[in-house]
Amino acid sequence: MKSKLKFIIPLLLIAGGAGYKFVLAKPAEAKPAKIAGEIYVLPKDFLLNLADGKFAKLDVALIFKPGFSAAPAAGGEAAAAPPEGYGLLKQEPVVRAIVTDIVTNAGAKDLTSRKGRDSVKQRILKRIDKETDVPVKDVLLTDIAVQ
């Protein structure tokens, strides 16, 4: 009898703990997202000449304001496929032109220093806000190579 109790008591404790965890315990509250809004990575990278004679290869992503999505709403008309290398964002060519214009007027130092990158990102953000209907909250320069 004592040998059976050695096995039954731990099993009852484990079953009781599992029952409490899955049935009686309150679920943990979901933490709010640290980044509110969709992140859209421009699918085609940039290879650009810089103002100081060097060149840069970079990838750019946009953080949209909450509620905006690059993808068209489901159930709508089927949109024509975008050109190769371009994504679903309707105004992507304008955004790419803005990035190209601003980065080609920058120097290598602007892209290799944190202060310079922040300045370039702010200029891109202001121009996108001014010239497009894309509600961008932030611009990310995800990969940068300067040579």
C-alpha positions in Angstrom: 0.0 0.0 0.0 2.8 2.5 0.9 4.6 1.8 -2.4 1.4 2.7 -4.3 1.0 5.9 -2.4 4.5 6.9 -3.4 3.3 7.0 -7.0 -0.3 8.2 -6.5 0.5 11.3 -4.4 3.0 12.9 -6.9 0.6 12.1 -9.8 -2.3 13.8 -7.9 -0.1 16.9 -7.2 0.9 17.1 -10.9 -2.7 16.7 -12.1 -3.9 19.3 -9.6 -1.2 21.8 -10.7 -2.0 21.2 -14.3 -5.7 21.6 -13.7 -5.2 24.9 -11.9 -2.9 26.2 -14.6 -5.2 25.4 -17.5 -8.6 25.9 -15.9 -8.6 28.2 -12.9 -5.6 30.5 -13.4 -6.3 33.8 -15.2 -4.6 34.0 -18.6 -1.7 36.4 -18.8 -2.6 39.8 -20.3 -1.2 40.3 -23.8 1.4 43.0 -23.9 0.9 45.7 -26.4 3.1 45.6 -29.5 6.2 47.7 -29.2 5.7 48.7 -32.8 2.2 49.8 -33.7 1.5 49.6 -37.4 2.6 47.5 -40.3 6.2 47.3 -41.4 6.7 47.3 -45.1 10.0 46.4 -46.6 10.6 47.9 -50.1 11.3 44.6 -52.0 14.0 46.0 -54.3 17.2 47.4 -52.8 18.8 50.7 -53.8 22.2 51.0 -55.5 23.0 54.7 -55.6 25.8 57.2 -56.3 26.4 59.6 -53.4 27.2 63.3 -53.6 30.9 62.7 -52.6 31.6 60.2 -55.5 31.1 57.0 -53.4 28.2 54.7 -53.8 25.8 53.0 -51.4 23.6 49.9 -51.4 20.8 50.0 -49.0 17.5 48.5 -48.1 14.6 50.6 -46.9 11.5 49.7 -44.8 8.5 51.9 -43.8 6.5 51.7 -40.6 3.0 52.7 -41.4 0.7 54.4 -39.0 -1.8 52.0 -37.3 -4.7 51.0 -39.5 -2.9 51.3 -42.9 -1.9 48.3 -44.9 0.1 48.1 -48.1 -2.0 45.1 -49.3 -5.3 45.9 -51.0 -8.5 45.1 -49.1 -9.7 41.5 -49.5 -12.7 41.0 -51.7 -12.0 44.0 -53.9 -11.1 43.9 -57.6 -8.1 41.9 -58.4 -5.3 44.4 -59.0 -2.8 43.9 -61.7 0.5 42.4 -60.6 3.1 45.0 -59.8 6.3 45.1 -62.0 9.0 42.7 -61.1 10.9 43.9 -58.0 8.1 46.1 -56.7 5.7 45.3 -53.9 2.0 45.9 -53.2 2.3 49.6 -52.1 0.5 51.6 -54.8 2.7 54.7 -54.4 5.9 52.7 -54.2 7.5 54.3 -57.3 7.1 57.8 -55.7 8.5 56.6 -52.4 11.5 55.1 -54.3 12.0 58.3 -56.2 12.0 60.3 -52.9 14.6 57.9 -51.3 16.8 58.1 -54.4 16.7 61.8 -54.5 17.5 62.3 -50.9 20.2 59.6 -50.6 22.0 60.7 -53.8 22.3 64.2 -52.3 23.9 62.7 -49.2 27.5 61.8 -48.6 29.1 58.6 -47.3 29.5 60.3 -43.9 25.7 60.9 -43.8 25.0 57.2 -44.1 27.8 55.9 -41.9 27.1 58.0 -38.8 24.1 57.7 -36.6 23.4 61.4 -36.6 23.7 61.5 -40.4 21.4 58.5 -40.9 18.8 60.0 -38.6 18.9 63.2 -40.6 18.5 61.3 -43.9 15.5 59.3 -42.5 13.8 62.5 -41.3 14.2 64.1 -44.7 12.7 61.0 -46.4 9.9 60.9 -43.9 9.0 64.6 -44.4 9.0 64.3 -48.2 6.9 61.1 -48.2 4.4 62.9 -45.9 4.4 66.0 -48.2 4.3 64.3 -51.6 2.3 61.0 -51.1 -0.8 59.7 -49.4 1.2 56.9 -47.6 0.8 57.4 -43.8 4.4 56.6 -42.8 5.3 56.8 -39.1 9.0 56.0 -39.5 11.6 55.1 -42.1 14.1 52.3 -41.4 17.4 52.0 -43.3 17.8 48.3 -42.7 21.0 47.4 -44.5 23.6 49.9 -45.7 26.9 49.3 -47.5 29.0 52.4 -48.5 32.0 52.1 -50.8 
